[in-house]
Amino acid sequence: MDKDLLIALTEARGIAGNEGQVRDLFKELTSDYVDEFVQDGLGSFYGQLESTSKEGPVIMAGAHFDEVGFMVKQITEKGFIKFVTIGGWWSQVVLAQEVEVTTSNGEVFHGVTGSKPPHVLSVDARKQPMKMEDIFIDIGATSKEEAESWGIRPGDMITPYIKTRRMNPNSPFLLGKAWDNRIGVAVAVELLKHYKENDHNNTLYIGANTQEEVGLRGAKTASNKVKPDIAIALDTGTAGDTPGMTADEADSILGQGPQIIIYDASMIAHKGLRDFVINLCEENDIPYQPTFIPGGGTDAGAIHQSNDGVPSIAITVPVRYLHSHTSVIHEDDYLNTIKLMKLLIDNLDQATYEQILSNG
């Protein structure tokens, strides 16, 4: 496992609509392994690899660059920042967390989320979830003028701050921000490296989309540009192996393999493609977890409705504490996702593609 790759990707800053830093990093990491790059108007970005035969289907395997974060909405007269959320957040996990504000010229300023202390709250107020609009960011400025002199403006990106690391020595659990969805971007990087040196039957577009966290937006434009025959969303899904979680909410366990999303709020997985992927897992002893997420979705939800309709599926890495500053994955799930994707691409050809279509 390439630890430096994971650290670089997770610690890069990139909310929906401001993914340039992550896209540039992806390009830097993969420029030696692609035939050419393809970019759409919203910034989704793919490396293309042609097969030698050029007879197989066009496969689109896409993660998403963006992470959940915030955007500067207002600077108060005393120099505090009011913000809007970018992506789905629960207010309770936003409090008392470190963040970074990135200005339009790329300068980064450290801050911390704050609110009224419990000492001044009524008994009833302490029992209520904090309203998001009552949370602010303290950047250590003494006035609006000082914050503005630093180059901070409405619209600037705010991202969680945390150092990526193995939780404890010899632990397979990895702690960091933005596993959703930089772990999918890492899978994409590893696939491009592999297939630059190994034969395959298909035309590959492997990369990542923009603005997934705000409505699967980049996937729509990217799929219209790439025009895939088959698509795989490389994403993350909810783990259900922590106290208080029920099987109805989530039943995946870290370390038990990638999730094969059977159903979510954005898509029902294409039956022929689903059966093909599950058979690959079972025939090759790859652990997998069939998963239902009725409250969420992936970029496959947008891609499968594009063009004339695209057989699609999401293969995801389970994550604890999604959409928070501190999320946790198991390294085996990541490595098995890469292994499964290689098998999927290796076993796809035109005949298999036509069989998948006939079983849809």
MARMI-640747 format. One record per residue: residue in one letter; x, y, z of N, C-alpha, C in turn. Coordinates in steps of 0.2 Angstrom, whole numbers, padded with zeros to 4 digits, always signed. Example, Ala and Ser with C-alpha at 12.3 -4.5 7.8 and 13.67 -1.06 7.14 Angstrom:
MARMI-640747
A+0066-0028+0039+0062-0022+0039+0066-0016+0039;S+0064-0011+0035+0068-0005+0036+0064+0000+0039;
This chain:
MARMI-640747
M+0004-0006+0000+0000+0000+0000+0004+0006+0000;D+0003+0011-0004+0007+0017-0005+0004+0022+0000;K+0007+0022+0006+0005+0027+0011+0006+0034+0009;D+0011+0036+0006+0012+0043+0004+0006+0045-0001;L+0004+0041-0006-0001+0042-0010-0008+0044-0006;L-0009+0040-0001-0015+0041+0003-0015+0048+0007;I-0009+0049+0009-0008+0055+0013-0009+0061+0009;A-0006+0061+0003-0006+0067-0002-0013+0068-0004;L-0017+0063-0006-0024+0064-0008-0028+0066-0003;T-0028+0063+0003-0033+0065+0008-0031+0072+0011;E-0025+0074+0012-0024+0080+0014-0024+0086+0009;A-0025+0084+0003-0026+0090-0002-0033+0093+0000;R-0034+0099-0002-0040+0103-0001-0045+0103-0007;G-0051+0101-0007-0055+0102-0012-0063+0101-0011;I-0067+0106-0010-0074+0105-0009-0077+0105-0016;A-0083+0104-0017-0087+0104-0023-0087+0111-0026;G-0085+0112-0032-0084+0118-0035-0077+0121-0035;N-0073+0118-0031-0066+0120-0030-0061+0114-0029;E-0061+0110-0034-0057+0104-0034-0051+0104-0037;G-0049+0110-0039-0043+0111-0044-0036+0108-0041;Q-0035+0109-0034-0029+0106-0031-0029+0099-0031;V-0035+0095-0030-0035+0088-0031-0034+0086-0038;R-0037+0089-0043-0037+0087-0050-0029+0088-0052;D-0026+0094-0050-0019+0095-0052-0015+0089-0049;L-0016+0087-0043-0012+0082-0040-0013+0075-0043;F-0020+0074-0045-0021+0068-0049-0017+0068-0056;K-0017+0073-0059-0014+0074-0065-0006+0072-0064;E-0004+0075-0059+0004+0075-0058+0005+0067-0056;L+0001+0064-0053+0002+0057-0051+0001+0052-0057;T-0002+0054-0062-0004+0049-0067-0002+0051-0074;S+0002+0056-0075+0003+0059-0081+0008+0054-0085;D+0012+0050-0082+0016+0045-0085+0012+0039-0087;Y+0006+0038-0085+0002+0032-0086-0004+0032-0091;V-0005+0037-0094-0011+0038-0098-0009+0040-0105;D-0013+0038-0110-0012+0040-0117-0014+0047-0118;E-0019+0050-0115-0021+0057-0115-0026+0058-0109;F-0027+0064-0107-0032+0066-0102-0038+0069-0106;V-0044+0068-0103-0050+0071-0105-0053+0075-0099;Q-0055+0081-0100-0058+0085-0095-0065+0088-0098;D-0070+0089-0094-0076+0092-0096-0076+0099-0093;G-0082+0102-0095-0082+0109-0093-0083+0111-0086;L-0085+0106-0082-0085+0107-0074-0079+0104-0071;G-0074+0102-0074-0068+0100-0071-0067+0093-0070;S-0072+0088-0071-0071+0081-0071-0065+0079-0075;F-0061+0074-0073-0055+0073-0077-0053+0066-0077;Y-0052+0063-0083-0050+0056-0084-0044+0055-0088;G-0041+0050-0086-0035+0047-0090-0038+0042-0095;Q-0036+0042-0101-0038+0037-0106-0033+0032-0108;L-0034+0026-0108-0030+0021-0110-0033+0017-0116;E-0031+0016-0122-0033+0012-0127-0031+0005-0126;S-0035+0000-0128-0033-0007-0128-0029-0008-0135;T-0025-0013-0135-0022-0014-0142-0027-0017-0147;S-0032-0020-0145-0037-0023-0150-0042-0018-0152;K-0044-0013-0147-0049-0008-0148-0056-0011-0149;E-0057-0018-0147-0063-0021-0148-0068-0021-0143;G-0065-0020-0137-0070-0021-0131-0074-0014-0130;P-0078-0014-0124-0082-0009-0123-0078-0003-0120;V-0081+0003-0120-0078+0009-0116-0080+0009-0109;I-0075+0008-0105-0077+0007-0098-0075+0014-0094;M-0079+0017-0090-0078+0023-0086-0078+0021-0079;A-0073+0022-0076-0072+0020-0069-0070+0027-0065;G-0075+0030-0061-0074+0036-0059-0075+0037-0051;A-0071+0040-0048-0072+0042-0041-0074+0049-0041;H-0074+0053-0036-0075+0060-0036-0070+0064-0032;F-0068+0070-0035-0063+0074-0032-0065+0077-0025;D-0071+0079-0025-0073+0084-0019-0074+0080-0013;E-0073+0084-0008-0075+0082-0001-0080+0086+0002;V-0083+0084+0007-0088+0089+0011-0084+0094+0014;G-0087+0100+0015-0083+0106+0018-0088+0112+0019;F-0085+0118+0018-0089+0124+0019-0086+0129+0015;M-0090+0135+0014-0088+0140+0010-0090+0147+0014;V-0085+0151+0014-0086+0158+0017-0092+0161+0015;K-0096+0163+0019-0102+0167+0017-0102+0174+0019;Q-0099+0175+0025-0099+0182+0028-0093+0183+0033;I-0090+0188+0033-0085+0190+0039-0088+0195+0043;T-0089+0194+0050-0092+0198+0054-0087+0204+0056;E-0090+0209+0059-0086+0215+0060-0080+0214+0065;K-0081+0208+0069-0075+0207+0073-0071+0201+0070;G-0072+0199+0064-0067+0195+0061-0069+0188+0061;F-0075+0186+0063-0077+0179+0063-0080+0177+0056;I-0080+0171+0055-0082+0169+0048-0089+0165+0049;K-0094+0167+0046-0100+0163+0045-0100+0160+0038;F-0102+0154+0038-0101+0149+0032-0108+0146+0030;V-0107+0143+0024-0113+0138+0022-0109+0131+0021;T-0113+0126+0022-0111+0119+0021-0110+0118+0014;I-0105+0114+0012-0105+0111+0005-0105+0104+0006;G-0111+0100+0004-0111+0093+0006-0115+0092+0012;G-0117+0086+0014-0121+0085+0019-0117+0084+0026;W-0119+0089+0031-0116+0089+0037-0122+0088+0043;W-0120+0085+0048-0124+0085+0054-0120+0090+0059;S-0124+0095+0062-0121+0101+0065-0117+0098+0071;Q-0119+0093+0074-0115+0091+0080-0108+0089+0079;V-0106+0086+0073-0099+0085+0072-0095+0090+0069;V-0098+0096+0068-0095+0102+0066-0092+0106+0072;L-0094+0106+0078-0092+0110+0083-0085+0108+0085;A-0081+0113+0087-0074+0113+0090-0070+0108+0086;Q-0070+0110+0080-0065+0106+0075-0061+0111+0072;E-0055+0109+0070-0050+0113+0066-0052+0113+0059;V-0051+0119+0056-0052+0119+0048-0047+0124+0045;E-0047+0124+0039-0042+0128+0035-0046+0132+0030;V-0045+0138+0029-0048+0143+0024-0043+0144+0019;T-0045+0142+0013-0040+0143+0007-0043+0149+0003;T-0039+0154+0002-0041+0160-0002-0040+0159-0009;S-0043+0164-0013-0043+0163-0020-0036+0163-0023;N-0031+0166-0020-0024+0165-0022-0020+0160-0019;G-0023+0155-0016-0020+0149-0013-0017+0149-0006;E-0018+0155-0003-0015+0155+0004-0020+0152+0009;V-0017+0149+0014-0021+0145+0018-0021+0148+0026;F-0026+0148+0029-0027+0151+0036-0030+0146+0040;H-0028+0145+0046-0030+0140+0051-0036+0143+0055;G-0041+0139+0057-0046+0141+0061-0049+0136+0065;V-0054+0137+0069-0057+0132+0073-0065+0134+0073;T-0069+0129+0073-0076+0131+0073-0078+0132+0081;G-0082+0137+0082-0084+0139+0089-0092+0140+0089;S-0094+0141+0095-0101+0142+0097-0101+0145+0104;K-0107+0146+0106-0108+0148+0113-0106+0142+0118;P-0102+0144+0123-0100+0138+0128-0106+0136+0132;P-0106+0130+0135-0112+0128+0139-0114+0132+0145;H-0109+0135+0147-0110+0139+0153-0115+0144+0153;V-0116+0147+0147-0121+0152+0146-0128+0150+0143;L-0128+0143+0141-0134+0140+0138-0139+0138+0144;S-0146+0139+0142-0151+0136+0147-0151+0129+0147;V-0154+0126+0152-0155+0119+0152-0158+0116+0146;D-0163+0119+0144-0167+0117+0138-0162+0118+0131;A-0159+0123+0131-0154+0124+0125-0149+0119+0125;R-0146+0116+0130-0141+0111+0130-0144+0105+0128;K-0150+0104+0128-0153+0097+0125-0154+0097+0118;Q-0154+0103+0115-0155+0103+0108-0149+0103+0103;P-0150+0100+0097-0144+0100+0093-0142+0108+0091;M-0136+0109+0090-0134+0116+0088-0136+0117+0081;K-0139+0123+0080-0141+0125+0074-0135+0127+0070;M-0134+0125+0063-0128+0126+0059-0127+0134+0059;E-0132+0138+0058-0131+0145+0057-0129+0148+0064;D-0128+0144+0069-0126+0147+0076-0118+0146+0077;I-0116+0142+0072-0109+0140+0072-0105+0145+0068;F-0099+0147+0070-0094+0151+0067-0087+0149+0067;I-0083+0152+0063-0076+0150+0063-0072+0156+0065;D-0067+0154+0070-0063+0159+0073-0056+0158+0069;I-0054+0163+0066-0047+0162+0062-0042+0167+0066;G-0043+0169+0072-0039+0173+0075-0038+0180+0072;A-0043+0183+0069-0043+0190+0066-0046+0194+0071;T-0044+0200+0072-0047+0205+0076-0053+0209+0073;S-0053+0209+0067-0059+0213+0063-0060+0210+0056;K-0065+0213+0054-0067+0211+0047-0061+0214+0042;E-0059+0220+0043-0054+0223+0039-0047+0218+0039;E-0046+0216+0045-0039+0212+0046-0040+0205+0042;A-0046+0202+0042-0047+0196+0039-0047+0197+0031;E-0050+0203+0029-0050+0204+0022-0043+0206+0020;S-0039+0209+0024-0032+0210+0022-0028+0204+0021;W-0030+0199+0024-0027+0192+0022-0029+0189+0016;G-0034+0192+0013-0036+0190+0006-0043+0185+0007;I-0045+0185+0013-0051+0181+0014-0058+0184+0011;R-0062+0181+0007-0067+0184+0004-0073+0179+0004;P-0079+0181+0003-0085+0176+0003-0084+0172-0004;G-0085+0165-0003-0084+0161-0008-0078+0156-0007;D-0074+0159-0002-0068+0155-0001-0069+0148+0002;M-0065+0143+0000-0066+0136+0002-0063+0135+0009;I-0067+0131+0013-0065+0129+0020-0066+0122+0020;T-0060+0119+0023-0060+0111+0023-0058+0109+0030;P-0060+0103+0032-0058+0101+0038-0050+0100+0038;Y-0047+0100+0044-0040+0099+0045-0039+0093+0050;I-0035+0089+0047-0033+0083+0051-0027+0080+0047;K-0022+0077+0051-0017+0073+0048-0019+0066+0047;T-0018+0063+0041-0019+0056+0039-0014+0052+0043;R-0016+0046+0046-0012+0042+0049-0015+0035+0051;R-0010+0030+0052-0013+0024+0054-0015+0025+0061;M-0020+0022+0063-0023+0024+0070-0018+0022+0076;N-0015+0016+0075-0010+0014+0080-0005+0009+0077;P+0001+0008+0079+0005+0004+0076+0002-0003+0074;N+0004-0005+0068+0001-0012+0066-0006-0012+0065;S-0010-0007+0066-0017-0007+0065-0019-0007+0058;P-0024-0010+0055-0026-0009+0048-0031-0004+0047;F-0032+0000+0053-0037+0005+0052-0033+0012+0051;L-0036+0016+0046-0033+0022+0044-0037+0028+0045;L-0035+0033+0048-0039+0039+0050-0037+0045+0046;G-0042+0048+0044-0041+0054+0040-0047+0058+0038;K-0046+0064+0035-0052+0067+0032-0053+0065+0025;A-0058+0066+0022-0059+0065+0015-0058+0058+0012;W-0059+0053+0016-0059+0047+0013-0064+0046+0008;D-0070+0050+0009-0075+0051+0004-0073+0057+0000;N-0070+0057-0006-0069+0051-0009-0062+0050-0012;R-0057+0052-0008-0050+0052-0010-0048+0045-0010;I-0051+0040-0007-0049+0033-0007-0051+0031-0014;G-0057+0033-0017-0059+0031-0023-0054+0034-0029;V-0051+0040-0027-0046+0043-0032-0040+0039-0032;A-0038+0037-0026-0032+0032-0025-0033+0026-0029;V-0039+0023-0029-0040+0017-0033-0039+0018-0040;A-0042+0024-0042-0041+0026-0049-0034+0027-0051;V-0030+0030-0047-0022+0031-0048-0019+0024-0049;E-0021+0019-0045-0017+0013-0045-0019+0009-0051;L-0026+0010-0053-0028+0006-0059-0024+0009-0066;L-0023+0016-0066-0020+0019-0072-0013+0016-0072;K-0009+0016-0066-0003+0013-0066-0002+0006-0068;H-0007+0002-0066-0007-0005-0068-0008-0006-0075;Y-0013-0003-0078-0015-0004-0085-0010+0000-0090;K-0006+0004-0088-0001+0007-0093+0004+0001-0095;E+0005-0004-0090+0010-0009-0091+0007-0016-0093;N+0000-0016-0092-0003-0023-0093-0009-0022-0098;D-0009-0028-0102-0014-0028-0108-0021-0028-0105;H-0026-0025-0109-0033-0026-0107-0037-0025-0114;N-0043-0027-0114-0047-0028-0120-0051-0022-0121;N-0051-0016-0117-0056-0011-0117-0053-0004-0118;T-0057+0001-0120-0055+0008-0119-0057+0010-0112;L-0051+0012-0109-0052+0014-0102-0052+0022-0101;Y-0057+0024-0097-0057+0031-0095-0058+0030-0087;I-0052+0032-0084-0052+0031-0076-0050+0038-0073;G-0054+0040-0069-0052+0047-0066-0057+0049-0060;A-0060+0055-0061-0064+0057-0055-0068+0063-0058;N-0074+0064-0055-0079+0069-0056-0079+0074-0051;T-0082+0080-0053-0082+0085-0048-0090+0086-0045;Q-0090+0089-0040-0097+0091-0037-0102+0085-0036;E-0099+0080-0034-0103+0074-0032-0107+0076-0026;E-0104+0079-0021-0107+0080-0014-0113+0085-0015;V-0114+0088-0020-0120+0093-0021-0124+0091-0026;G-0125+0085-0028-0130+0082-0033-0127+0079-0039;L-0122+0075-0038-0119+0071-0044-0118+0075-0050;R-0116+0081-0050-0116+0086-0055-0111+0084-0061;G-0105+0084-0058-0099+0082-0063-0100+0076-0067;A-0103+0071-0064-0104+0064-0067-0108+0065-0073;K-0113+0069-0073-0118+0070-0078-0114+0073-0084;T-0110+0078-0083-0106+0081-0089-0101+0076-0091;A-0097+0073-0087-0092+0069-0089-0094+0063-0093;S-0100+0060-0091-0102+0054-0094-0105+0056-0101;N-0107+0062-0102-0109+0064-0109-0103+0065-0113;K-0098+0067-0110-0092+0068-0114-0088+0061-0116;V-0088+0057-0111-0084+0050-0112-0088+0045-0116;K-0095+0046-0115-0100+0041-0118-0098+0034-0117;P-0098+0032-0111-0096+0025-0109-0101+0020-0111;D-0099+0013-0112-0103+0008-0113-0105+0005-0106;I-0100+0005-0101-0101+0002-0094-0098+0007-0090;A-0101+0008-0084-0098+0013-0079-0098+0010-0072;I-0092+0012-0068-0092+0010-0061-0090+0016-0057;A-0094+0017-0052-0093+0023-0048-0088+0020-0042;L-0082+0023-0041-0078+0021-0036-0079+0026-0030;D-0082+0024-0025-0084+0028-0020-0084+0025-0013;T-0087+0028-0008-0087+0025-0001-0094+0024+0001;G-0095+0020+0006-0102+0019+0009-0101+0018+0016;T-0107+0018+0019-0108+0019+0027-0106+0012+0030;A-0102+0012+0035-0101+0006+0039-0106+0006+0045;G-0107+0000+0047-0112-0001+0052-0110-0005+0058;D-0103-0005+0059-0100-0009+0064-0098-0005+0070;T-0102+0001+0072-0100+0004+0078-0106+0004+0082;P-0105+0006+0089-0111+0006+0094-0116+0010+0091;G-0122+0008+0092-0128+0012+0091-0131+0011+0084;M-0127+0008+0079-0129+0007+0072-0133+0001+0072;T-0139+0001+0068-0143-0005+0067-0142-0007+0060;A-0144-0014+0059-0143-0017+0052-0147-0013+0047;D-0153-0010+0049-0157-0007+0045-0154+0000+0042;E-0149+0003+0047-0146+0009+0045-0140+0007+0040;A-0136+0002+0042-0130+0000+0039-0127-0006+0042;D-0126-0011+0037-0123-0017+0040-0116-0019+0038;S-0113-0015+0034-0106-0017+0032-0101-0016+0038;I-0096-0020+0038-0091-0021+0043-0084-0019+0040;L-0080-0015+0043-0074-0013+0040-0069-0020+0040;G-0066-0021+0035-0061-0026+0034-0065-0032+0031;Q-0071-0032+0029-0075-0038+0026-0076-0037+0019;G-0072-0032+0016-0072-0032+0009-0076-0026+0006;P-0075-0024+0000-0079-0018-0003-0086-0020-0004;Q-0090-0014-0004-0097-0015-0004-0099-0015-0011;I-0104-0019-0013-0107-0019-0020-0114-0016-0019;I-0115-0010-0021-0121-0007-0020-0126-0009-0024;I-0131-0013-0021-0137-0016-0025-0142-0011-0026;Y-0143-0007-0021-0149-0002-0021-0147+0004-0017;D-0148+0010-0020-0147+0016-0016-0152+0021-0019;A-0152+0027-0016-0157+0032-0018-0157+0035-0025;S-0151+0034-0028-0150+0036-0034-0150+0031-0040;M-0150+0025-0038-0149+0020-0043-0151+0013-0041;I-0154+0009-0045-0153+0001-0044-0148-0001-0048;A-0143-0005-0046-0138-0008-0050-0140-0012-0055;H-0137-0011-0061-0139-0015-0067-0138-0022-0066;K-0143-0026-0067-0143-0033-0064-0138-0037-0068;G-0137-0036-0074-0132-0040-0078-0125-0039-0075;L-0123-0032-0074-0117-0030-0071-0116-0032-0064;R-0121-0031-0060-0121-0034-0053-0119-0041-0053;D-0123-0045-0057-0121-0052-0056-0114-0054-0059;F-0112-0050-0064-0105-0051-0066-0100-0050-0061;V-0101-0044-0057-0096-0042-0052-0096-0047-0046;I-0102-0049-0044-0103-0053-0038-0100-0060-0040;N-0101-0063-0046-0098-0069-0048-0090-0069-0048;L-0088-0063-0050-0080-0062-0050-0078-0063-0043;C-0081-0059-0038-0079-0060-0031-0079-0067-0029;E-0085-0070-0030-0085-0077-0027-0081-0082-0031;E-0079-0081-0037-0075-0086-0040-0067-0085-0039;N-0066-0079-0036-0059-0077-0035-0058-0076-0027;D-0062-0078-0023-0061-0077-0016-0060-0070-0014;I-0063-0065-0017-0063-0058-0014-0069-0057-0010;P-0067-0055-0004-0073-0053+0001-0077-0047-0002;Y-0084-0048-0001-0088-0042-0003-0094-0042+0001;Q-0097-0036+0001-0103-0035+0005-0108-0032+0001;P-0114-0036-0001-0119-0033-0004-0123-0028+0000;T-0124-0022-0002-0126-0016+0002-0132-0012-0001;F-0136-0010+0004-0142-0006+0002-0141+0000+0006;I-0141+0006+0002-0141+0013+0006-0147+0017+0003;P-0152+0016+0006-0158+0020+0004-0158+0027+0005;G-0153+0030+0009-0153+0037+0010-0147+0041+0007;G-0144+0037+0002-0138+0040-0001-0137+0038-0008;G-0132+0041-0012-0131+0039-0019-0124+0040-0021;T-0123+0038-0027-0116+0039-0030-0116+0042-0037;D-0111+0043-0040-0111+0046-0046-0114+0041-0051;A-0114+0035-0050-0117+0030-0054-0124+0032-0055;G-0127+0035-0050-0134+0037-0051-0136+0042-0057;A-0131+0046-0058-0131+0051-0064-0129+0048-0070;I-0123+0044-0070-0121+0041-0076-0125+0036-0079;H-0129+0032-0075-0133+0027-0078-0139+0030-0082;Q-0141+0036-0081-0146+0040-0085-0143+0044-0091;S-0137+0044-0092-0134+0048-0097-0135+0045-0104;N-0134+0049-0109-0133+0046-0116-0140+0042-0117;D-0138+0036-0119-0144+0031-0121-0145+0026-0115;G-0142+0028-0109-0143+0023-0103-0136+0019-0103;V-0133+0019-0097-0127+0016-0096-0127+0011-0091;P-0126+0004-0092-0126-0001-0087-0121+0001-0081;S-0123+0002-0075-0118+0005-0070-0119+0002-0064;I-0114+0002-0060-0114+0000-0053-0109+0004-0049;A-0110+0004-0042-0105+0007-0038-0102+0002-0033;I-0095+0002-0033-0091-0002-0029-0087+0003-0024;T-0089+0002-0018-0087+0007-0013-0083+0004-0007;V-0079+0008-0004-0075+0006+0002-0079+0008+0008;P-0081+0004+0013-0085+0006+0019-0081+0011+0023;V-0084+0016+0026-0081+0021+0030-0085+0022+0036;R-0081+0022+0042-0084+0025+0048-0084+0032+0049;Y-0089+0035+0051-0090+0042+0053-0089+0047+0046;L-0093+0044+0041-0093+0048+0035-0096+0055+0036;H-0093+0060+0032-0095+0067+0032-0094+0070+0039;S-0088+0069+0041-0085+0072+0047-0078+0073+0046;H-0075+0076+0051-0068+0078+0051-0063+0072+0051;T-0066+0067+0055-0061+0061+0056-0065+0054+0054;S-0063+0052+0048-0066+0046+0046-0061+0040+0046;V-0064+0034+0046-0059+0028+0047-0061+0023+0042;I-0056+0020+0038-0056+0015+0034-0052+0009+0036;H-0053+0003+0033-0048-0003+0034-0044-0004+0028;E-0038-0004+0028-0034-0005+0022-0035-0011+0018;D-0038-0016+0021-0039-0022+0017-0045-0021+0012;D-0050-0017+0014-0055-0015+0010-0053-0011+0004;Y-0048-0007+0005-0045-0003-0001-0042-0007-0006;L-0037-0012-0003-0033-0016-0007-0038-0021-0011;N-0043-0024-0008-0048-0028-0011-0052-0025-0017;T-0053-0018-0016-0057-0014-0021-0052-0014-0027;I-0046-0013-0026-0041-0012-0032-0041-0019-0035;K-0040-0025-0031-0040-0031-0034-0046-0033-0038;L-0052-0031-0035-0058-0033-0039-0059-0029-0045;M-0057-0022-0045-0057-0018-0051-0053-0021-0057;K-0047-0023-0055-0042-0026-0060-0046-0033-0063;L-0049-0037-0059-0052-0043-0062-0058-0041-0066;L-0062-0036-0064-0067-0033-0068-0065-0031-0075;I-0060-0027-0075-0057-0025-0082-0054-0030-0086;D-0050-0035-0082-0047-0040-0086-0052-0045-0089;N-0058-0046-0086-0063-0051-0088-0068-0048-0093;L-0068-0041-0094-0073-0038-0099-0070-0038-0106;D-0074-0040-0110-0073-0040-0117-0079-0039-0121;Q-0079-0038-0127-0086-0037-0131-0091-0042-0130;A-0089-0048-0130-0094-0054-0129-0097-0054-0122;T-0093-0052-0117-0095-0052-0110-0100-0046-0109;Y-0098-0040-0112-0102-0034-0112-0109-0036-0115;E-0109-0039-0120-0116-0041-0123-0120-0046-0119;Q-0116-0050-0116-0120-0054-0111-0122-0050-0105;I-0119-0046-0102-0121-0041-0097-0127-0038-0099;L-0127-0035-0105-0133-0031-0108-0139-0036-0108;S-0138-0042-0110-0144-0047-0111-0147-0049-0105;N-0143-0048-0099-0145-0050-0093-0148-0044-0089;G-0148-0039-0092-0151-0033-0088-0158-0033-0087;
